[in-house]
Structure formats: structure tokens, C-alpha cells
């Protein structure tokens, strides 16, 4: 199944839903970083949150969601470009932690609190918007809900989940946000009471239930779904972009690269390496002088 997100309304238009199925995307992120189960779960959850958040805006050129906690995983970043292209990274994607007492991955411990959940949006004109809230637990889902409630002022019920199998690889990933429109707080309260039905959201997705069916189970009534929008893993790095990064360096740093007989730029999202010769660096230095 191709990954996608989908918007919907329910309860006579008093509820707004955003659902995302992100299994292939999360697995691709895990594989490109050779990430441990707990790191893969954190990146997968954040990538799902970013995919959902980016649907809130008509034309987001870039949606960047960061979790910066005090745990061993370090800073985790998920990025969504227009068209649904997603990538993610973590400072320390290879960390290993014991399972929690309930047998679940210790994502909250890996992220660590205190910390912040930060959202940066760039629209097609280049205008930037940023908001952040303090981390609640580091589990991503609760922190995501906190962001919606405090920063966006939208009462929301949130569930995001990633299931890692016995092989150590992601088997399922997805998320659901249910929001109350103005004047419907009593409706969202009822939904929140039913939200424990999604405590095993990733397990249910792994058992071939659809994200739409899970949403309808929580709503307990009819849901009007809009057309799905694609989500997929992809990295936008390239030799041209890497050369642009080098060209922005101060003259003294370019001179140091000449002494080193060239340069290598490595993408932190996909680990692709781009090599530049001494002659290319010298040309950048000439351009800088001009």
C-alpha cells in the first residue's frame, strides 16, 4: 500500500480529521539511517506528525518539525516538502534502550524531558512561521497534541504509532488527529474518551485495518473522507545543492578547503556524499572575490 494522508469531517461538520498511513516512509527512514528500533520509532512518529501538520496549510513549501529533548537520542527532525516528500534524521539514531516495563519501546526516555516540540513552516513566498511548546513526555503523540492545543489553539485528540517487529524493522506506522471546530468542545470530549481504542494503532494497522476504519471506530459514526494525498520518503540533496552550500562559506573556510585539496559534503538525512575537487573549490574562491 502506498503511503498517504487524508482529511475528513464528521459529526455534522463539527469535527475535523486528518489521518496518515506512513509505514513505507517510516521504514525507508529507518533503513537509510540503519536506526535502532527506539530511534526508528521516534523518527517514524515525528515524520507522521509532520505529514499531518503540513496538511493544515494550503501551500507549505516546507514543514519542519523538531523534537529537542534531554535524552540520548538528541535532536530529532522531520521535514515535509510540498507534494508529500518526507525525510527525517536524529542526532544518535543507533542508540539502544531497554523496553519499558509494559514491553513498549522507550521513546519517551530516548527523547527525554525537559525539551521542546518546535514547528517551522515556510510558505511559497518564503515567509516563515515558528511555534514551540515544552515537551510533555517525549513520546511524540502527547507532545504533538500539546502543540495543537497551546500553539494553534485547537483542541485535539492525537494518536501516532510505530510498530517494530521482532526483526527490528518497522512493520506499521500511522497517525490520526481529531479536532473540534469552534463550539463543539463537548463532541471532542466524547472522542477523547474513546481514544483509548487507538492505544494499539500501529498493531491494528499491521493487522491490515485501514486508518479510515480506525478513525470511524473512534468517531462512532459516519465520516466524510476527502481524496487521499500521497506521502513518500525522499531526499532533496544533490551535487548542485551541496555546491551552493560550499559557495556560501566565508573566504577563510574556502581557503582551508583548498589546503585540504578539495571537499566532501555529506547529507545528514540520507548520508549521500558529494566530492568536490581542488579546481572546483578554487573556482568558488574566484567567484567570492568577484
matplotlib code that plots the C-alpha trace (Angstrom):
import matplotlib.pyplot as plt

x = [0.0, 1.3, 1.6, -1.0, -2.8, -6.4, -8.7, -12.3, -15.2, -17.6, -20.4, -22.3, -19.2, -18.3, -15.2, -12.2, -10.0, -6.5, -5.3, -1.9, -0.6, 3.2, 4.6, 6.7, 8.0, 9.0, 10.7, 12.7, 13.8, 14.9, 16.8, 18.7, 19.9, 20.3, 18.4, 17.7, 14.1, 13.6, 15.2, 13.2, 10.0, 10.8, 11.6, 8.6, 6.2, 7.7, 7.5, 3.9, 3.2, 4.9, 2.9, -0.3, 0.7, 1.7, -1.9, -3.1, -1.7, -2.8, 0.7, 3.5, 6.8, 8.4, 7.2, 9.9, 9.0, 11.7, 11.8, 14.8, 14.9, 17.4, 17.6, 20.3, 18.6, 19.4, 17.6, 15.1, 13.9, 11.2, 10.7, 7.9, 8.1, 5.2, 3.9, 4.3, 8.0, 9.2, 12.6, 13.9, 17.0, 18.2, 21.5, 22.1, 20.0, 21.8, 21.1, 19.7, 17.5, 15.7, 12.0, 9.6, 8.0, 4.9, 7.0, 6.9, 9.8, 11.2, 10.7, 10.0, 13.2, 15.2, 13.9, 14.0, 12.3, 12.7, 12.8, 10.8, 8.5, 9.1, 7.3, 8.7, 6.7, 7.8, 5.2, 5.7, 6.6, 9.5, 7.7, 8.5, 6.2, 7.5, 5.9, 7.0, 5.8, 7.5, 7.7, 5.1, 6.6, 8.8, 6.5, 5.8, 2.0, 1.3, 3.7, 2.0, -1.4, 0.1, 1.4, -2.0, -3.7, -1.3, 0.3, -2.5, -5.4, -7.2, -8.5, -7.3, -7.2, -4.0, -2.7, 0.5, 2.2, 5.0, 5.3, 8.7, 8.7, 10.9, 13.3, 14.0, 12.3, 9.2, 6.0, 3.4, 3.2, 0.4, -1.4, -4.7, -5.8, -9.3, -10.1, -13.1, -14.3, -15.4, -18.4, -18.0, -15.9, -18.4, -18.0, -14.2, -14.5, -16.5, -13.9, -11.1, -12.9, -13.0, -9.4, -8.0, -9.4, -6.3, -3.8, -2.7, -3.0, 0.2, -0.8, -4.1, -2.5, -0.2, -3.3, -4.4, -7.1, -7.2, -6.5, -10.0, -11.6, -9.7, -10.9, -14.5, -14.2, -13.2, -15.8, -18.6, -20.5, -20.2, -17.1, -16.9, -13.5, -11.7, -9.3, -6.0, -2.8, 0.5, 3.2, 6.6, 10.2, 12.6, 15.7, 16.3, 20.1, 22.1, 25.6, 24.2, 22.7, 25.9, 28.0, 25.6, 26.4, 30.1, 29.7, 28.1, 31.1, 33.4, 36.5, 38.8, 36.9, 37.2, 40.9, 41.2, 39.4, 42.0, 44.7, 42.9, 42.9, 39.1, 36.0, 33.3, 29.7, 27.6, 23.8, 22.7, 19.3, 20.4, 24.2, 24.9, 28.4, 29.3, 33.0, 34.4, 37.8, 40.5, 39.7, 36.0, 36.9, 39.3, 36.6, 34.3, 37.1, 37.4, 33.6, 33.7, 36.4, 34.3]
y = [0.0, 3.5, 5.9, 8.7, 11.2, 12.0, 14.7, 14.2, 15.8, 14.1, 14.8, 17.1, 19.0, 19.8, 17.5, 17.7, 14.6, 14.1, 10.6, 9.4, 5.9, 6.2, 2.6, 2.7, 6.2, 5.3, 2.1, 3.9, 6.4, 3.6, 1.8, 4.9, 5.6, 1.9, 3.1, 1.1, 0.2, 3.0, 5.7, 4.4, 4.7, 8.2, 9.3, 7.5, 9.1, 12.6, 12.0, 11.1, 14.2, 16.4, 14.8, 15.6, 19.1, 20.0, 19.3, 22.2, 24.8, 25.3, 25.7, 24.8, 24.9, 23.4, 22.0, 21.3, 19.6, 19.2, 17.5, 18.5, 16.8, 15.9, 12.2, 10.2, 10.4, 14.1, 16.3, 14.6, 16.4, 15.5, 17.6, 17.6, 19.4, 20.3, 17.2, 15.0, 14.3, 13.3, 12.8, 12.7, 12.4, 12.1, 13.0, 9.5, 7.0, 3.9, 4.2, 1.1, 1.2, -1.5, -1.9, -0.2, -2.3, -2.7, -4.1, -1.0, 0.9, 3.6, 6.5, 9.0, 8.1, 8.3, 11.8, 12.9, 15.8, 18.7, 19.7, 21.4, 20.4, 23.0, 23.6, 25.8, 26.5, 28.2, 29.2, 29.6, 33.3, 32.4, 33.8, 31.8, 30.9, 29.2, 28.0, 25.7, 24.2, 22.3, 18.6, 16.7, 13.2, 12.9, 10.2, 12.5, 11.9, 13.7, 16.4, 16.8, 17.2, 19.8, 21.8, 21.8, 22.9, 25.6, 26.9, 26.5, 26.9, 23.8, 21.2, 17.9, 14.2, 12.7, 9.2, 8.3, 4.9, 2.9, -0.9, -2.5, -6.3, -9.0, -8.5, -4.9, -3.3, -1.2, -3.2, -0.4, 3.4, 5.9, 8.6, 10.3, 13.7, 14.6, 18.3, 20.1, 23.1, 26.2, 25.4, 21.6, 21.0, 18.6, 16.5, 16.3, 15.4, 12.3, 11.5, 11.7, 9.2, 6.8, 7.5, 4.5, 2.4, 3.7, 2.7, -0.1, 2.0, 0.5, -3.1, -2.6, -1.2, -4.2, -6.4, -4.7, -2.5, 0.8, 4.2, 5.2, 2.3, 3.2, 6.8, 5.7, 3.4, 6.3, 8.7, 6.1, 7.5, 8.4, 10.1, 12.1, 11.5, 13.7, 12.4, 10.9, 12.8, 10.9, 10.7, 9.3, 9.2, 11.3, 13.4, 16.6, 16.7, 16.9, 17.9, 21.3, 22.0, 20.8, 23.2, 26.0, 25.3, 25.5, 28.7, 30.3, 29.6, 32.5, 33.1, 31.8, 28.5, 28.1, 28.7, 26.0, 23.6, 24.4, 23.5, 20.2, 19.6, 19.5, 18.9, 16.4, 17.3, 14.6, 14.8, 14.2, 13.0, 10.3, 10.1, 10.7, 12.1, 14.7, 15.2, 18.4, 18.8, 21.4, 23.1, 23.4, 25.0, 27.4, 28.5, 29.2, 31.3, 33.3, 33.8, 35.0, 37.5, 38.9]
z = [0.0, -0.9, 2.0, 2.1, 4.3, 4.2, 5.6, 6.7, 8.6, 11.0, 13.5, 11.1, 10.3, 13.9, 13.8, 11.5, 11.0, 9.5, 9.1, 7.8, 6.8, 6.8, 7.0, 3.9, 4.6, 8.2, 7.1, 4.5, 7.1, 9.4, 6.7, 5.4, 8.9, 10.0, 13.0, 16.2, 17.0, 19.5, 17.3, 14.3, 16.3, 17.3, 13.8, 12.4, 14.9, 14.2, 10.4, 10.8, 12.9, 10.3, 7.4, 9.3, 10.3, 6.7, 5.6, 7.8, 5.3, 1.7, 0.2, 2.6, 0.7, 3.9, 7.1, 9.7, 13.0, 15.6, 19.0, 21.1, 24.4, 27.0, 26.3, 24.5, 21.1, 20.8, 18.3, 16.0, 12.9, 10.3, 7.1, 4.6, 1.3, -0.9, -2.8, 0.3, 0.2, 3.7, 5.3, 8.9, 11.0, 14.6, 16.2, 17.5, 15.5, 16.8, 20.5, 22.2, 25.3, 27.3, 26.8, 29.2, 31.9, 29.7, 26.9, 24.7, 23.2, 25.5, 23.1, 25.9, 27.6, 24.4, 23.7, 27.3, 29.1, 29.6, 26.0, 23.2, 20.3, 17.6, 14.3, 11.5, 8.4, 5.2, 2.6, -1.1, -0.7, 1.7, 4.8, 8.0, 10.9, 14.0, 17.2, 20.0, 23.2, 26.1, 25.8, 27.9, 27.8, 24.8, 23.4, 20.4, 20.3, 23.6, 22.7, 19.3, 21.0, 23.3, 20.4, 18.7, 22.0, 23.1, 19.9, 17.4, 20.0, 18.6, 21.0, 19.5, 20.1, 18.8, 18.2, 16.5, 16.5, 15.0, 15.4, 15.2, 14.6, 16.0, 13.1, 14.4, 11.4, 11.2, 10.4, 10.6, 11.1, 11.1, 12.9, 13.5, 14.6, 15.5, 16.1, 17.5, 15.5, 17.4, 19.6, 19.6, 22.8, 24.1, 21.0, 21.2, 24.9, 23.9, 21.2, 23.8, 26.0, 23.0, 22.1, 24.1, 21.2, 19.3, 22.0, 19.6, 16.4, 14.9, 15.8, 14.2, 11.0, 11.0, 11.1, 7.9, 9.3, 7.4, 9.1, 7.9, 9.8, 12.9, 12.7, 12.2, 15.2, 17.4, 16.0, 16.3, 13.3, 9.7, 8.4, 5.1, 3.6, 1.0, -1.6, -0.3, -0.8, -1.4, 1.2, 0.4, 1.5, -0.5, 0.0, -1.9, -1.6, -4.8, -6.0, -7.1, -3.6, -2.0, -4.2, -3.2, 0.5, -0.2, -2.1, 1.0, 3.2, 4.2, 2.2, 5.0, 5.1, 1.3, 1.6, 4.2, 1.8, -0.9, 1.6, 2.1, -1.7, -2.0, 0.0, 0.8, 1.7, 3.4, 3.7, 7.3, 6.0, 3.6, 4.0, 0.4, -0.1, -2.7, -3.6, -4.9, -6.5, -5.7, -9.0, -8.1, -4.7, -6.4, -8.8, -5.8, -4.3, -7.5, -7.6, -4.0, -4.9, -7.7]

ax = plt.figure().add_subplot(projection="3d")
ax.plot(x, y, z, "-o")
ax.set_aspect("equal")
plt.show()
